[in-house]
Structures are given as C-alpha cells and as structure tokens.
Amino acid sequence: MLSRPLLGFQRTLLGRYPHKTPCIVKLNHNELLTYPNHHDQIFLGTVQQAYDMGAAAVGSTIYFGSEESDRQIQGVSKAFALAHELGMAAVLWCCLRNSAFKVGGVDYHESADLTGQANHLGATLGADIVKQKLPANNGGYLALNKEKQDYGKYNDKMYTELCADHPMNLCRYQVANGYSGRLGLINSGGASSENDLADAVKTAVINKKAGGMGLISGCKTFQCPLADGIKIFNAIQDVYLSEDINVA
C-alpha cells in the first residue's frame, strides 16, 4: 500500500493497475520553493480526484501548534467528511510544529502528552488512522507552562497514575488518546541512521505491545539500497505477524 506519494505520482501508476494497487492518496503537502522556506500544509489534490483514481483512502497532514493549524484543521475536516461519504478511509499525519515546543534544550515535539493531544484532535476530526512519532519524553505541558502560564489543559495524573516513563507506557498514552485504541495508531520509524534495522524493529515492538497497529518506515526503507529496504520491511512484518509479541 502506497501512503506518502502525492496525486501526480500515483496517477502515473494507478492508471495501469487501478484495482490491483490499493493506495492512500496524500492530499496536502509542504512546498519547499518559496523563499525563505515556510512550513505550511497546502492541498495539492482533492478527495474526488483520489476517488476517481480508485484510491482506498486519503491522507493529510496537520501541523498542530503552528500558526496555520486552524485553517489546516478546517480543511482536513471537510476532506475527511467527504472521503467517508464516498466510502474511503482517512489517515492523518498528526505532526507538531512550533519552535516554542523546544524548552531548556529538550524537544517536546515528541512528548507523550502533546502528541497524545494531537492524536485526540485527529480522532475528533474523524481520522480512521493517525500517524505519530514514537514518544521520546513527557511533560510538554509542564515545561511550556513554566514559560507561559495557562497553556493548554492538563492534570498532574497524566505524569503519575496515567503514564510512566517506560517507552511502552508513553506509546500506550498515545493509543489511549485515540478513543482508547479504537482509532488505529501507527508510529513513524524516525530519521535514517546507521541502525535502521534495529531501530525499526524496536519501534514496531513498542508500538505493538502498547496497542498500536503499525509502523510507517519512511526514510529508513526508501532512502537506502533496495535489498536493505526489503530486509527492514520483512523485519517489521515479522514483528506484527509474531504471536509471541502481544499487548503488554
């Protein structure tokens, strides 16, 4: 199943295999030609175009926390509503994007509480699946409220009774914010590195044991030699097919 490529690329492929290649058409993206670069998700295609191509689902990204997020939320909400009317699934990349989320040398773009809230907003928008970074820390709301009071809504139990610091607990908190797992969570594999295979397997195991439903490998598989990418894909598949790896 193709997920990341956009409308024009998929049009050149699906015309030959319209019902043999189930795909997700990504409707919006960030263009990188405006100078200076700015980070904004804009629609480059429509739900109707994706439907006419025979796509099984549509996907979109929202930069939650950015100045443009209100417009992005409204646009994605309308697109997902139409997709569901047409019988298509909807997948949301729930990205965080705000320089203020880096506090005291710590990057809270990957905190369980902030990404969990983004997942909840994705569920509220009607997404069937959300894609989110695997959480690396917690306490984003706590850190940001030290900088600016009355930011967001949180309870101290989010950092004690409801979530521990173990990677599986952090990921489980993301799952819980998707209507207690009713909304499918896929985690991203992260940037490419020298340990792509091991990192992908680790992320897949954490996601599966936390109650997630998959891993989007991204750069780890598509920016390496074909044989290495296939090896990573097979390792990820082995994790989700294994009966020995269950929800913890």
N, C-alpha and C positions, 0 to 999 in steps of 0.2 A: 504494500500500500504506500503510495507516494503522499507525503504530507507537506513538505516545505516548498517545493517549486510553485511558481505562480501560474496564472492563467495562460499566458502566451506560450510558455514552455510546454505545458500539458496539452494544449490544443494541438501541437505538432505530433504528439504521441497518441492521444486518445482517439483521433480520427481513424486510426488504423485498428485499434483494439478497444472500441467503445464500451463493451460489456465484459471484457476479459481482464481489465485492469482497474479494479476498484480503487478510487483515489479520493483524497481530500484536496480541494482547490483552496489555496490560501488567497483570500480576497484583498487583504491590505498589507502594506509593507512600508519600510523606511527608505526613502530615496536618498542617495548619497552624492548628488551632483550639485545641489545648492551650496553656495559658498558664503559664509562659513557653514559647515555641516550643521544641521539641526536634527533632533531626534523626534520624529512625529510619524505615526502610522496613518497612512492615507489609503483610501480604497482605490485599487487599480482594476477591479473587476466587480461583477455583480453576482448575486445569488442565481438569477435567471440564466446568466451565461454558464455558470457551473452546472446547473440543472440540465441545460440543453446539451452539454457535453457528456452527460451521463455520469457525473460525479456522484459518489455515495454520500459525501459530506462536504461542508465548507469549514474553513478555519480562519481565524482572525487573531490579531494581537492587540492588547491594550497595554499602554504604559501607565499603569496605576501609579498615582503620586505625581505625575507630570502636569504641567500647566494645561496641556491639551487633553487630559484624560476625560473631562466631562463630555466633550464632543465625541471622542472615541467611544465612550460608553453608550451614548445615544445611537451612534451609527451602527455599532455592533448589535445592540438590542434589536433594532429594526431588521437587520440582516438575518439574525438567528430566528426571529419570528417567522420570516418568510421561508427560510430553509425548512423549518418544522412543518409549515403548511404544505410544502412540496414533498414531505416525507424524507428529508435529508437530515443527517446528524450534524451537530455543530460542535466544533472544537475550539477552545480559547487558550491562547498563549497568555498567561496571567503574569506579565513582566512588571517589575517595579523599576521606576526610573525617576530619581530625584537626587541631586548631589547632597541634599540635606540628610539623606539616609546613611551617610558616612559620618560617624561621630567618634571623635577621640581615636582615630586610626582604625576603627572597626567598621567593616562594611555590613550594614544591616539590610542590604538588598536581599540577603539570603537568610534572614532571621525567620524563625518559625511563626512568630506572631504576626509580622507584617505580610509574609507570603500567605499565611493562613487566611488573613482578612481578604487578600486579593482573590484567593480561591473561593471564599464565601461570596464575594461580589460576582465572580464568574458563575457560580451556581444560581445566584439571584437573576442573572441575565438570561438564564436558560441554556447554558452550555451543557452538553452531554458528557464531555471530557474536558478536563483542564490540564494544561502542561505547566509545570512549575519547577524551578530549580530545587534540588535537594537542599534542605536547610542546613546551614553550617553553624548557626548560633541561634540565640534567642535574646529577647529583651529589647527589641527595637523601640517599642512604645516607651519603655522606661528611659532609654537613652535619649530619645527625642524630647521627652517631657522635661529633661534636665536642661535642654537648650531652649525650649519654648513650651510654656505651661499650657495645659488643656488641649493637647494634641491627641486626637482620636479618642477611643473608648477602650478601656482595658480594666482587668481585675487582677489583683495580685495572685489569685489562684491559678492564673494562666501560667505562672512560672513556678508553681509549687505542686499543687494537687493535680492539675490537669496536664502538666507536661514536665518531664525530666530532661536532663541534658544528653541522654544517650541518643545517638543518631536515629534509632528506630522510633523513639518517643517523639523526637522532633518531627519526623516524617508522619507519624501517626496523627499528630496535631493538625497537619495539613489535610490529611484524609478526613478528620473529624469536621473540618470546616467546609467540606463538600457534602453537607447533609448526612454526616456520619457514614460516609463511604458510599452513599447512593449515587454520588457523582464520581465518575472514574478519574483517578489521579495518575498521570504519567509524569515521571521526573526526567529532567534533562541530564544527559551524561556529562555535561561540562565541557570546557575547552580541551583541545587536543594536547597531549603531553607524551612523555616517554613511557608512561604506564597506562596507556589507553585500555588495554585488555583487562588488567586488574581493576582499574577504576570503574569500568563499565560493569563488570561482574559485581563489584561491591555495591554500586548504586542499585543494580537490579535486585540484589538480595535484600537490601534495606527496604526498597520500595515494596517488594512482595510481602515481606514479613510485617510491614506496617499496615498492609491492607490496600496498597496501591494496585494498579492494573497494568503497568507497563513502563518502559523506558524509551525515550527518544534519544538516539545515539548521536545524531548531528555530526559535528566536526570529527568525532572520533572515528567514524566509519567512512565518511565521504571525502576526507582530506588526507587519505593515506592510500598506499597501493591496494589494488583490488583484492589480492589474496589476503592481506591483513584485515581489510574491512569485512570480508566474508567470515574470517575467523572470529572477529568480535561479534558479528551478528549471530553466529552459531552459538557462541558462549552465552549471549543474552537469552536466546531461545531456550537453551538448556536449563537456565535458571527458572524460567516460567513454566517449563514442562516438567520440572522435577517434582516428584511427590514428597521428597524429603525436606523441601523448603516450604514451610507453611506460615500462616499468620501467627505471629508470636503473641 
